[in-house]
Amino acid sequence: MNMPEAPINRHHVAEATTIELVNLDRIRILNPRARNTQVFAKLIQNISSLGLKRPITVTPCTAPNNNGFFELVCGQGRYEAFRALGEREIPCVVVNATEAERFLISLVENLARRKHSNKDLLYAIQLLSDRGYSTKQISAKTTLDPTYINGILILLRQGEVRLIAAVEKGWLPISIATEIAREILKKTS
């Protein structure tokens, strides 16, 4: 029996075939984030003593008159550490990705890289929904059940923080929490 081939995610870093050295001055950070100074100092020390373990991810800049420039997708800390160490170039995986795809690549890396709270996950679910992703698409990207995603989105839209907390602690099934939220909405409408 022939099984259909799974589609290849063309943005997955493991699928990249080349790594390019890119001048740090040709990389733009479009969505900069503040860094914890102690964590950043450890990152600089780590890169200084061990080297860069993983290249950053960039995409070619699409703005007019910016040929040869790149936009950072993942790796702001590593980029800033290289700059702090006086380096001029950094190894980069170059991907061609739309703005939405860049957001997803960055989100997946950030979620995979660190311990994240349920609040972070809820924020990511809400953000994906706000960007037009369906419950089914969010479910596929997060590996969470579509019923759970749908219920969480209902609770988030209604600002039901206490019900979300009860679901997270296992005190209340998501189905009961969404039913309570619907009843509350009926009574206040």
C-alpha positions in Angstrom: 0.0 0.0 0.0 1.5 3.4 -1.0 1.2 6.0 1.6 1.0 9.6 0.4 4.1 11.7 1.2 3.8 14.2 4.0 4.1 17.7 2.8 7.5 19.3 3.6 7.4 22.4 5.7 9.7 24.7 3.6 10.3 27.0 6.6 11.5 24.3 9.0 15.2 25.1 9.8 16.1 21.4 9.5 15.1 21.5 5.9 17.5 24.4 5.0 20.4 23.3 2.9 22.8 26.3 3.3 23.8 28.7 6.0 25.1 32.1 4.9 27.4 34.5 6.7 25.5 37.8 6.8 26.9 41.2 7.8 25.2 42.3 11.1 24.6 45.8 9.6 22.4 44.2 6.9 20.0 42.7 9.4 17.0 44.6 10.7 15.1 43.7 13.8 11.5 44.7 13.2 10.0 43.6 16.5 12.8 44.2 19.2 12.3 42.8 22.7 13.9 43.8 25.9 16.4 41.3 27.4 17.0 40.2 31.0 20.5 41.6 31.5 21.7 38.6 33.6 20.4 36.1 31.0 21.9 38.1 28.2 25.3 38.3 29.9 25.3 34.5 30.2 24.4 34.2 26.5 27.3 36.4 25.6 29.7 34.4 27.8 28.4 31.1 26.4 28.8 32.2 22.8 32.2 33.7 23.6 33.5 30.4 25.1 31.6 27.8 23.1 30.7 29.6 19.9 27.3 29.9 18.2 25.4 26.6 18.5 22.6 27.5 16.2 22.4 30.1 13.4 19.8 32.8 13.5 17.0 32.8 11.0 16.4 35.7 8.6 14.4 36.5 5.5 15.3 38.8 2.6 13.9 42.3 3.1 10.9 43.0 0.8 10.8 46.7 1.3 11.7 48.8 -1.8 15.4 50.0 -1.9 16.5 47.4 0.7 18.0 44.9 -1.7 20.7 42.9 0.2 19.1 43.5 3.6 17.5 40.9 5.8 14.8 41.0 8.5 15.3 38.9 11.6 12.9 36.1 12.1 14.5 34.2 15.1 17.6 34.8 17.2 17.6 38.4 18.4 19.6 37.5 21.5 22.2 35.6 19.5 22.3 38.6 17.1 22.8 41.1 19.9 25.4 38.9 21.6 27.4 38.7 18.4 27.2 42.5 18.1 28.3 42.9 21.8 31.3 40.6 21.1 32.4 42.9 18.2 31.6 40.4 15.5 30.8 41.7 12.0 29.0 38.6 10.5 26.7 36.0 11.8 25.7 32.6 10.4 22.1 32.7 9.1 19.5 30.4 7.8 17.8 32.4 5.1 14.1 31.6 4.5 11.5 33.2 2.2 8.5 33.7 4.3 5.4 36.0 4.4 4.9 38.2 7.5 2.4 35.6 8.9 4.9 32.8 8.3 7.7 34.7 9.9 5.5 35.3 13.0 4.7 31.5 13.2 8.4 30.5 12.8 9.4 32.9 15.6 6.5 31.8 17.8 7.3 28.2 17.4 11.0 28.8 18.2 10.2 30.9 21.2 7.7 28.4 22.6 10.1 25.5 22.0 13.1 27.3 23.5 11.8 28.2 26.9 9.5 27.0 29.6 6.3 28.8 28.9 3.4 29.5 31.1 -0.1 28.7 30.2 -0.6 32.4 30.0 2.0 32.5 27.1 0.2 29.7 25.4 -3.2 31.4 25.8 -1.7 34.6 24.4 -0.3 32.7 21.4 -3.7 31.0 20.7 -5.5 34.4 20.9 -2.9 36.0 18.6 -3.2 33.2 16.0 -7.0 33.6 16.1 -6.7 37.4 15.7 -4.5 36.8 12.7 -7.2 34.8 11.0 -6.2 31.2 11.7 -9.1 28.8 12.2 -9.5 26.6 15.2 -8.4 23.6 13.1 -5.3 25.4 12.0 -4.4 26.5 15.5 -5.0 23.0 16.7 -2.6 21.6 14.1 0.1 24.2 15.0 -0.2 23.7 18.8 -1.1 20.0 18.8 -4.0 20.9 21.1 -7.5 19.5 20.7 -9.8 21.7 18.5 -12.6 21.5 21.1 -10.1 22.8 23.7 -8.9 25.6 21.4 -12.5 26.7 20.6 -13.4 26.7 24.3 -10.4 28.7 25.3 -11.1 31.2 22.5 -14.7 31.6 23.8 -13.4 32.2 27.4 -10.7 34.6 26.2 -13.2 36.7 24.1 -15.5 36.9 27.1 -12.6 37.8 29.5 -13.4 34.8 31.7 -10.0 34.7 33.5 -11.4 32.8 36.5 -12.9 30.1 34.3 -9.7 29.7 32.4 -7.7 29.4 35.6 -10.2 26.7 36.8 -9.7 24.8 33.5 -5.9 25.1 33.7 -5.9 23.7 37.3 -8.1 20.8 36.3 -11.0 21.9 38.5 -13.4 22.3 35.6 -13.6 20.7 32.2 -13.4 23.1 29.3 -16.9 22.1 28.1 -18.5 23.1 31.5 -16.4 26.3 31.6 -17.7 27.4 28.1 -21.2 26.5 29.1 -21.0 28.7 32.2 -19.5 31.5 30.1 -22.4 31.2 27.6 -24.9 31.4 30.4 -23.2 34.4 31.9 -23.3 36.1 28.5 -27.1 35.3 28.1 -27.8 36.9 31.5 -25.8 40.0 30.9 -27.1 40.6 27.3 
